[in-house]
Amino acid sequence: MSKKEIYHFQNRFMEVPVKCNSEYPSLTKIIEALYVMVYGCTNAYARQRGYHVRLRFTETMDSRKFSARLTTFFKRKSGYTPLRLTVVECDEDGLHYHFAIILNDRLDRRSSLERFMAQLFTGGFLVNYKVVCPDIDAFGHHLRTLEEKDS
């Protein structure tokens, strides 16, 4: 018996603005998982910075392998495991992935994530990728205040 997927159509979730509406709904379980990750990340490390990564894998890579490589890269480099959430979407070119990734801001920044992604790209594991940062901060989302977490 499969569970019925529940979609969120409103532009707010738990009083926080979200990019959802009747034309572009999102799965409630994804929004809930992102909410828990962002608001609970202070338990993982004292300073956090969040990133949105959009990418498309080659045939030799998948989400599970990507997550394993991400963990290995940051464990070896800085001694911790980044928090992450994955969402897959289908567009006219096929499947692509969105990752919400939270790094320990005391140890790693956008440049570390860009280096990791570039290694996968040059190794033939990614068709393309983009680390998407908010308009107000080219280096990712600080997650120190409630306002920053809401964004």
C-alpha positions as CSV (number, residue, x, y, z in Angstrom):
1,M,0.0,0.0,0.0
2,S,1.5,3.3,-1.0
3,K,1.2,6.5,0.9
4,K,-0.7,9.3,-0.8
5,E,1.6,12.3,-1.4
6,I,0.4,15.5,0.3
7,Y,1.1,18.8,-1.6
8,H,1.5,22.2,-0.2
9,F,-0.1,25.0,-2.2
10,Q,0.2,28.0,0.1
11,N,2.9,30.7,0.0
12,R,3.6,30.2,3.7
13,F,4.7,27.3,5.9
14,M,4.7,27.6,9.7
15,E,4.6,31.4,9.2
16,V,7.6,31.3,6.9
17,P,7.3,32.4,3.2
18,V,7.8,29.6,0.7
19,K,7.8,29.5,-3.1
20,C,4.6,27.5,-3.5
21,N,1.2,28.2,-5.0
22,S,-1.5,26.4,-6.9
23,E,0.6,26.4,-10.1
24,Y,3.8,25.3,-8.4
25,P,3.0,23.1,-5.4
26,S,5.6,21.3,-3.3
27,L,5.5,18.1,-1.4
28,T,4.8,18.8,2.2
29,K,7.3,16.2,3.4
30,I,10.1,18.1,1.5
31,I,9.2,21.4,3.1
32,E,9.0,19.8,6.5
33,A,12.4,18.2,6.1
34,L,14.0,21.4,5.0
35,Y,12.3,23.3,7.9
36,V,13.7,20.7,10.4
37,M,17.2,20.8,8.8
38,V,17.4,24.6,8.7
39,Y,16.0,25.3,12.2
40,G,17.7,22.3,13.8
41,C,21.1,22.8,12.3
42,T,22.5,24.5,15.4
43,N,22.6,21.1,17.0
44,A,25.1,20.0,14.4
45,Y,27.6,22.9,14.6
46,A,27.7,26.4,16.1
47,R,28.1,28.3,12.8
48,Q,26.2,27.3,9.8
49,R,25.9,28.4,6.2
50,G,23.3,27.0,3.7
51,Y,23.6,26.5,0.0
52,H,21.3,25.5,-2.8
53,V,23.0,23.4,-5.4
54,R,21.3,22.5,-8.7
55,L,22.9,19.7,-10.8
56,R,22.5,17.1,-13.4
57,F,24.3,13.7,-13.1
58,T,26.0,11.7,-15.9
59,E,25.2,8.0,-16.1
60,T,28.1,7.2,-13.8
61,M,26.7,9.1,-10.8
62,D,23.5,9.1,-8.8
63,S,22.2,10.8,-5.7
64,R,23.4,8.1,-3.3
65,K,27.0,8.2,-4.7
66,F,27.0,12.0,-4.7
67,S,26.0,12.1,-1.0
68,A,28.7,9.5,-0.2
69,R,31.4,11.6,-2.0
70,L,30.2,14.8,-0.4
71,T,30.5,13.2,3.0
72,T,33.9,11.7,2.3
73,F,35.2,15.0,0.9
74,F,34.3,17.1,3.9
75,K,35.2,14.4,6.4
76,R,38.7,14.2,5.0
77,K,39.0,17.9,4.5
78,S,37.4,19.3,7.7
79,G,36.3,16.4,9.9
80,Y,32.5,16.6,9.7
81,T,29.6,15.6,7.6
82,P,27.5,18.3,6.0
83,L,23.8,18.3,6.4
84,R,21.8,17.8,3.2
85,L,18.4,17.3,1.6
86,T,17.8,16.1,-1.9
87,V,14.9,16.8,-4.3
88,V,14.7,15.4,-7.8
89,E,12.7,17.2,-10.6
90,C,12.1,16.4,-14.2
91,D,12.2,19.0,-16.9
92,E,12.4,18.9,-20.7
93,D,16.0,17.6,-20.5
94,G,15.3,14.9,-18.0
95,L,16.1,14.5,-14.3
96,H,17.9,17.1,-12.3
97,Y,18.6,17.5,-8.6
98,H,18.4,20.2,-6.0
99,F,20.5,19.8,-2.9
100,A,20.1,22.0,0.2
101,I,23.5,21.7,1.9
102,I,24.6,23.1,5.2
103,L,28.3,23.5,5.9
104,N,30.1,24.3,9.1
105,D,30.9,28.0,8.4
106,R,34.0,27.9,10.7
107,L,35.6,25.3,8.5
108,D,34.2,25.6,5.0
109,R,32.7,28.2,2.7
110,R,31.3,28.4,-0.8
111,S,34.8,27.9,-2.3
112,S,35.0,24.5,-0.7
113,L,31.7,23.4,-2.1
114,E,32.6,24.9,-5.5
115,R,35.9,22.9,-5.5
116,F,34.1,19.7,-4.7
117,M,31.5,20.3,-7.5
118,A,34.3,21.2,-10.0
119,Q,36.2,18.0,-9.2
120,L,33.0,15.9,-9.9
121,F,32.4,17.9,-13.1
122,T,35.9,17.5,-14.5
123,G,35.8,13.8,-13.5
124,G,32.8,13.3,-15.7
125,F,30.3,12.7,-13.0
126,L,28.2,15.8,-13.6
127,V,26.6,17.2,-16.8
128,N,26.3,20.6,-15.1
129,Y,26.0,22.2,-11.7
130,K,25.3,25.6,-10.1
131,V,25.8,26.7,-6.5
132,V,22.9,29.1,-6.1
133,C,23.3,31.9,-3.5
134,P,20.8,34.4,-2.3
135,D,20.8,37.9,-3.9
136,I,21.8,39.5,-0.6
137,D,24.8,37.3,0.1
138,A,27.0,35.8,-2.7
139,F,28.6,33.4,-0.2
140,G,25.4,31.5,0.9
141,H,22.8,31.7,3.6
142,H,24.0,32.6,7.0
143,L,21.8,30.7,9.4
144,R,22.5,32.6,12.7
145,T,19.3,34.5,13.1
146,L,15.6,33.6,12.7
147,E,15.3,36.1,9.7
148,E,18.3,34.4,8.0
149,K,16.8,30.9,8.6
150,D,13.4,32.1,7.2
151,S,15.1,33.3,4.0
